[in-house]
Amino acid sequence: MNTNKVPRRSPSTSSVTEERVAKRRKIELPPLTSEDFKHGVMLAPMVRSGTMVTRLFALKYGANLVWGPEIVDKAILHAERRVDPATGVVSYVGKSQTKAMFTTHPLEKPYLIYQIGSADPDLAVRAAKIVMQDVAGVDLNCGCPKPFSTHAGMGAALLSNPDLLCSILTALREAMPPEISVSAKIRLLPSKEDTLKLVERIVNTGITTLTVHCRTRNMRPRERALIERMRDVVDFVEGMGKGVAVIQNGDCVSYEDSIRIRKLTGAHSTMIATAAEANPTCFSKSPLTDLESTFVPSYIRVAKYLDANWAVTKFCSAAFRGSHEDGTKAAAVAIRKRITSSKSYEDLTDLVKPWTGESEFQEIVQAVESRKGRRPVMDADAPFPSAETTASSAETEHPQKSQEPQVLKTPVHSLSPDPSILCAPLGPANTARVHLPALVAGRDEPTPTPTPLDVLSSASAAFL
């Protein structure tokens, strides 16, 4: 008798059940190409707000593609991949941690772009390889101005280090299999010339898509996006002839608004951030109103079914805001207070019952599976208007105005303040740019209003 039998392999940590769940709900589509990034409206990467549940609802209501929140490369390197056998949810959990740093569902894989925060080509590649089985593409964050990203040379700090920025993108493109797209998201540089020089270098790394946030590194969301500068970037990229898609980001608030912006800028697609954070149904031609009754309860029920972290669900649910047709502002405030004071899903049972999250998740599945490719149903029969189509239709409808210069401005329904409040575009955008007194400037300003002493003091301090 042979006593040297090969020992049986221990069972895989992934059970048969979870494999079947994942396969049953996975949508098989061809790899992303630059064409998949065109003619659409995308969900922007948002830290904390861009959760799996928000992304799934964004897909249900018409987002073409969705970006996950930025995750620093080192954070994901030692994470453990876990699959929920009941729902198919994939979680990446760090060692000695109980809360997942990144969660996704096989349903969103063909539409999901994983955003990396990195300042090291090797670390970026290692991070991308860990998650590439669960995403359709990887994106390098080159625009986040927050200190947690820039202090280590990541995010917007890469804008001033183009050699490092391009080396990371080149490394990602060389290391990733062809079915994984590689893209970048940047901000505008102060001058047109510097912006186009950087764009040229980025496009030459072999990326599929470039997203441009139409603000500079020092600008904040309250300041009007510089949409008028986007046309130069689009024309330049198209002139390079590499087929790279260009997505506009900044002050786009809805599906209809995306058509307006594409017409003005020539961008292939638009990306929504702040408006989607307030209302994930904004991608629809008919976004929901009275969210406290029409959307929030369903969001919470689906989140509970998918076992989403309660603290994150509470944060997102309390942030949802929209117009009201039937409900009142007072009722909406009361519901938000109720949510923020709750400590678990069960505390909201009387507010959102019955717990029908599983059936409501199936509605999301049906909506996504009914797409024609990556196109939402609402666009399948009536393609998203191209920039050329919308421009020609505008000239046909208003031929007498076709020669008039177009004024670019943030729409009145935008969540950003009115430009006049910001003293834009002629006035100072911040206290460091106030008009100096005649004694200092050597000339009289056109306005007789004197500069307040407190503002002058803060401005002087900013120059030191």
Secondary structure, 3 states (H helix, E strand, C coil): CCCCCCCCCCCCCCCHHHHHHHHHHCCCCCCCCHHHHCCEEEECCCCCCCCHHHHHHHHHCCCCCEECCCEEHHHHHCCEEEECCCCCCEEEECCCCCCCCEEECHHHHHHEEEEEECCCHHHHHHHHHHHHHHCCEEEEEECCCCHHHHCCCCHHHHHHCHHHHHHHHHHHHHHCCCCCEEEEEEEECCCHHHHHHHHHHHHCCCCCEEEEEEEECCCCCCCCCCHHHHHHHHHHHHHHCCCCEEEEECCCCCHHHHHHHHHHHCCCEEEECHHHHHCCCCCCCCCCCCHHHHCHHHHHHHHHHCCCCHHHHHHHHHHCCCCCCCCCHHHHHHHHHHHHHCCCHHHHHHHHCCCCHHHHHHHHHHHHHCCECCECHHHHCCCCCCHHHHHHHHHHHCHHHCCCCCCCCCCCCCCCCCCCCCCCCCCCCCHHHCCCCHHHHCCCCCCCCCCCHHHHHHHHHHHC
